[in-house]
């Protein structure tokens, strides 16, 4: 639950990406008043402990000014080390910058972010890509929620709404209706999602009516290819952050889990939220997708 986070775990490899997202990490610490943990997992066959520790102690030196800041050094496989640390804690936000500044897919690259999102049941912050020189620390006043197919769940929406209410932000519900083609004719057989823009708009507004009345909500719908229309919706709504479910953010790839390329193109903060069955039951009791 975003508004109940009491520890932010910043997993760093000291790369340019890690340095680029420091302002965003600082903003989250200030907003939530949470403890900050700087976590680094090193390979003992390549790096000596003293060298790894020196790098960790000098990284983000300003963090030592926070009332509660720890620096944790672990040896072994990075994905396993990060996962093991996070699985022993509750109410944490894991911050994972992309390993590559562009955020673009690389041949034969196995995504550590995707593996951790698939494995962990904690909120995970990341970026689609990092543009060097651009700020990653804009205030989270406009919070988007990606609602793809109803089967992907709605608990991430409830948590984003609670965070928006707590921080005084505006919640933006986003959905893209598939463009009409031969493939779209079989969609009713595989998904209960809306088939037209008017139906999608009604679905999102029904969802908005179940949320806290104090939460400001706007609805944004487009039709076409998601990879083309989602960035347009993000720009049009002025989002600072996009919340999606773990199921939406990670797709199956040839080499294992991979970040959905739809989100990899977005130069915006992404928060991937795990599935919470308690929220799903409550939300689905109140919402029914309108017939097309």
C-alpha positions as CSV (number, residue, x, y, z in Angstrom):
1,X,0.0,0.0,0.0
2,X,1.7,3.2,-1.2
3,X,0.4,5.5,1.6
4,X,1.6,3.0,4.3
5,X,5.1,2.6,3.0
6,X,7.6,2.8,5.9
7,X,10.8,1.8,4.1
8,X,12.1,2.7,0.6
9,X,14.7,0.2,-0.8
10,X,16.8,1.8,-3.5
11,X,18.7,-1.0,-5.3
12,X,21.7,0.5,-7.0
13,X,24.5,-0.7,-9.3
14,X,26.1,2.8,-9.3
15,X,25.3,3.2,-13.0
16,X,24.4,6.4,-14.8
17,X,20.8,5.4,-14.4
18,X,21.1,5.0,-10.6
19,X,22.6,8.5,-10.4
20,X,19.9,9.9,-12.6
21,X,17.1,8.8,-10.4
22,X,18.5,10.0,-7.1
23,X,16.2,13.1,-7.2
24,X,13.2,10.9,-7.6
25,X,14.3,8.7,-4.7
26,X,14.8,11.8,-2.5
27,X,11.3,13.0,-3.4
28,X,9.7,9.7,-2.4
29,X,11.6,9.7,0.9
30,X,10.4,13.3,1.6
31,X,6.8,12.6,0.6
32,X,6.4,9.4,2.6
33,X,8.7,10.2,5.5
34,X,10.0,6.7,5.1
35,X,13.3,5.1,6.1
36,X,15.8,4.8,3.1
37,X,17.9,1.7,2.5
38,X,20.6,1.9,-0.2
39,X,21.1,-1.7,-1.3
40,X,23.9,-3.0,-3.5
41,X,24.5,-6.7,-4.5
42,X,28.0,-7.3,-5.7
43,X,29.7,-10.3,-7.5
44,X,32.6,-11.5,-5.2
45,X,34.3,-13.1,-8.2
46,X,34.6,-9.7,-9.9
47,X,34.7,-7.2,-7.0
48,X,36.4,-7.2,-3.6
49,X,34.3,-6.5,-0.6
50,X,36.3,-3.4,0.3
51,X,35.9,-1.9,-3.2
52,X,32.1,-2.6,-3.2
53,X,31.7,-1.1,0.2
54,X,33.7,2.0,-0.7
55,X,31.4,2.6,-3.7
56,X,28.3,2.1,-1.6
57,X,29.5,4.5,1.2
58,X,30.3,7.2,-1.3
59,X,27.1,6.8,-3.4
60,X,24.3,9.4,-2.8
61,X,26.3,10.9,0.1
62,X,23.4,13.4,0.9
63,X,21.3,10.4,2.0
64,X,23.2,10.3,5.3
65,X,21.4,13.5,6.3
66,X,18.1,11.6,6.5
67,X,17.1,10.6,10.1
68,X,16.9,6.9,9.1
69,X,19.2,5.7,6.3
70,X,21.0,2.4,6.0
71,X,23.5,1.1,3.5
72,X,23.3,-2.6,2.9
73,X,25.9,-4.6,1.0
74,X,25.1,-8.2,-0.1
75,X,27.1,-10.6,-2.2
76,X,25.7,-12.9,-4.9
77,X,23.3,-12.8,-7.8
78,X,21.7,-9.3,-7.9
79,X,18.1,-10.5,-8.6
80,X,18.3,-13.1,-5.8
81,X,20.0,-10.7,-3.4
82,X,17.4,-8.0,-3.9
83,X,14.5,-10.4,-3.8
84,X,15.7,-12.1,-0.6
85,X,16.1,-8.7,1.2
86,X,12.7,-7.5,0.2
87,X,10.9,-10.8,1.0
88,X,11.9,-10.4,4.7
89,X,10.3,-7.0,5.0
90,X,6.8,-5.5,4.8
91,X,5.4,-2.1,3.7
92,X,8.3,-1.4,1.5
93,X,8.7,0.3,-1.9
94,X,11.4,-1.1,-4.1
95,X,13.0,1.4,-6.4
96,X,14.7,-0.1,-9.5
97,X,16.1,2.2,-12.1
98,X,16.4,0.7,-15.7
99,X,19.8,-0.9,-16.3
100,X,20.1,1.0,-19.6
101,X,19.6,4.8,-20.0
102,X,17.4,4.4,-23.1
103,X,15.1,1.8,-21.6
104,X,15.1,0.1,-25.0
105,X,15.2,-3.7,-25.4
106,X,18.7,-5.3,-26.0
107,X,19.3,-8.6,-27.8
108,X,19.8,-11.6,-25.4
109,X,19.2,-9.3,-22.4
110,X,17.4,-10.9,-19.4
111,X,15.4,-8.2,-17.6
112,X,16.2,-8.2,-13.8
113,X,13.4,-5.7,-13.3
114,X,10.9,-8.0,-14.9
115,X,12.0,-11.0,-12.9
116,X,11.7,-9.1,-9.6
117,X,8.3,-7.7,-10.5
118,X,7.1,-11.2,-11.3
119,X,8.5,-12.7,-8.1
120,X,7.9,-10.0,-5.5
121,X,4.6,-9.0,-3.9
122,X,5.6,-5.4,-3.1
123,X,5.2,-2.1,-5.0
124,X,8.1,-1.5,-7.4
125,X,9.0,1.9,-8.8
126,X,10.9,2.2,-12.0
127,X,11.2,4.2,-15.2
128,X,10.4,3.4,-18.8
129,X,13.6,5.1,-19.8
130,X,15.9,7.8,-18.4
131,X,16.8,10.9,-20.4
132,X,20.1,12.2,-19.2
133,X,19.8,15.8,-18.1
134,X,16.0,15.7,-17.6
135,X,14.6,15.8,-14.1
136,X,13.0,12.6,-12.6
137,X,11.7,14.3,-9.5
138,X,8.5,16.1,-10.6
139,X,5.9,16.1,-7.8
140,X,3.4,13.2,-8.1
141,X,0.3,15.5,-8.4
142,X,-1.2,13.8,-11.5
143,X,-1.3,10.1,-11.0
144,X,-2.3,7.8,-13.9
145,X,-3.7,4.4,-13.5
146,X,-3.5,2.0,-16.5
147,X,-6.6,-0.1,-16.8
148,X,-6.0,-2.6,-19.6
149,X,-8.2,-5.8,-19.5
150,X,-10.5,-6.4,-16.5
151,X,-8.8,-9.7,-16.0
152,X,-5.6,-7.9,-15.0
153,X,-7.3,-6.8,-11.8
154,X,-8.2,-3.5,-10.1
155,X,-6.4,-3.6,-6.8
156,X,-3.7,-1.3,-8.1
157,X,-6.4,1.3,-8.8
158,X,-7.6,1.2,-5.2
159,X,-4.1,1.7,-3.9
160,X,-3.4,4.5,-6.3
161,X,-6.6,6.2,-5.3
162,X,-5.7,6.0,-1.6
163,X,-2.3,7.5,-2.4
164,X,-3.9,10.3,-4.4
165,X,-6.3,11.1,-1.6
166,X,-3.5,11.2,1.0
167,X,-1.3,13.5,-1.1
168,X,-3.9,15.7,-2.6
169,X,-3.2,14.5,-6.2
170,X,-5.5,14.0,-9.1
171,X,-6.2,10.5,-10.3
172,X,-6.4,9.8,-14.1
173,X,-7.9,6.6,-15.3
174,X,-6.5,5.5,-18.7
175,X,-7.7,2.9,-21.2
176,X,-7.1,2.3,-24.9
177,X,-9.6,0.4,-26.9
178,X,-8.1,-1.9,-29.6
179,X,-8.3,-0.7,-33.1
180,X,-10.9,-2.6,-35.2
181,X,-9.5,-5.4,-37.3
182,X,-10.0,-9.1,-37.9
183,X,-8.2,-9.9,-34.6
184,X,-10.5,-7.8,-32.6
185,X,-13.5,-9.9,-33.6
186,X,-12.3,-12.7,-31.3
187,X,-11.6,-10.5,-28.3
188,X,-15.0,-11.2,-26.6
189,X,-13.9,-14.9,-26.5
190,X,-10.7,-14.1,-24.5
191,X,-11.5,-10.9,-22.5
192,X,-14.3,-9.1,-20.9
193,X,-12.9,-5.7,-21.8
194,X,-15.0,-2.9,-23.4
195,X,-15.2,-3.0,-27.3
196,X,-15.8,0.7,-28.0
197,X,-14.8,4.1,-26.8
198,X,-18.2,4.9,-25.3
199,X,-18.4,1.6,-23.5
200,X,-14.9,2.1,-22.2
201,X,-15.7,5.6,-21.0
202,X,-18.8,4.2,-19.2
203,X,-16.7,1.5,-17.6
204,X,-14.1,3.9,-16.3
205,X,-16.7,6.3,-14.9
206,X,-18.5,3.4,-13.1
207,X,-15.1,2.6,-11.6
208,X,-14.6,6.2,-10.6
209,X,-17.9,6.2,-8.8
210,X,-16.7,3.5,-6.5
211,X,-13.8,5.5,-5.2
212,X,-13.6,8.0,-2.4
213,X,-15.7,11.0,-3.3
214,X,-12.8,13.2,-2.0
215,X,-10.5,11.8,-4.7
216,X,-10.4,13.9,-7.9
217,X,-10.8,11.6,-10.9
218,X,-10.5,12.2,-14.6
219,X,-11.2,9.7,-17.4
220,X,-9.1,9.3,-20.6
221,X,-10.0,6.9,-23.4
222,X,-8.5,6.5,-26.9
223,X,-8.8,3.9,-29.6
224,X,-6.0,2.4,-31.7
225,X,-2.7,0.7,-31.0
226,X,-1.8,0.9,-27.3
227,X,1.9,1.6,-28.1
228,X,0.9,4.7,-30.0
229,X,-2.1,6.0,-28.0
230,X,-0.8,5.5,-24.4
231,X,2.1,8.0,-24.7
232,X,-0.4,10.4,-26.2
233,X,-2.8,10.0,-23.2
234,X,0.1,10.4,-20.8
235,X,1.2,13.7,-22.4
236,X,-2.4,15.0,-22.8
237,X,-3.3,14.3,-19.1
238,X,0.0,15.7,-17.8
239,X,0.9,12.7,-15.7
240,X,3.8,12.6,-13.3
241,X,3.5,8.9,-12.5
242,X,1.7,5.9,-14.0
243,X,0.5,3.0,-11.8
244,X,0.0,-0.4,-13.4
245,X,-0.5,-4.0,-12.2
246,X,2.4,-6.4,-12.1
247,X,0.4,-8.4,-14.7
248,X,0.3,-5.4,-17.1
249,X,3.9,-4.4,-16.7
250,X,5.5,-7.8,-17.3
251,X,5.1,-9.9,-20.4
252,X,6.4,-13.4,-21.3
253,X,9.5,-13.3,-23.5
254,X,11.8,-15.7,-25.2
255,X,14.4,-15.4,-22.5
256,X,11.9,-15.2,-19.6
257,X,9.9,-12.3,-18.2
258,X,10.4,-9.0,-19.9
259,X,9.1,-5.4,-19.3
260,X,6.1,-4.7,-21.5
261,X,7.6,-2.6,-24.4
262,X,4.5,-0.4,-24.3
263,X,5.7,1.0,-20.9
264,X,9.4,0.8,-21.8
265,X,8.8,3.7,-24.2
266,X,7.3,6.0,-21.5
267,X,9.7,8.6,-20.0
268,X,7.7,8.7,-16.8
269,X,7.8,7.2,-13.3
270,X,6.1,3.7,-13.3
271,X,4.8,2.0,-10.2
272,X,4.0,-1.6,-10.5
273,X,1.5,-2.9,-7.9
274,X,1.0,-6.5,-6.8
275,X,-2.3,-8.3,-6.8
276,X,-4.3,-8.0,-3.6
277,X,-7.2,-10.4,-3.5
278,X,-9.0,-8.5,-0.7
279,X,-9.3,-5.4,-3.0
280,X,-10.2,-7.5,-6.0
281,X,-13.2,-9.0,-4.3
282,X,-14.5,-5.6,-3.1
283,X,-14.0,-3.9,-6.5
284,X,-15.5,-6.6,-8.6
285,X,-18.6,-6.7,-6.4
286,X,-19.2,-3.1,-7.3
287,X,-18.1,-2.9,-11.0
288,X,-19.5,-4.7,-14.0
289,X,-18.1,-4.0,-17.5
290,X,-20.9,-2.6,-19.6
291,X,-21.9,-4.6,-22.7
292,X,-20.7,-3.1,-25.9
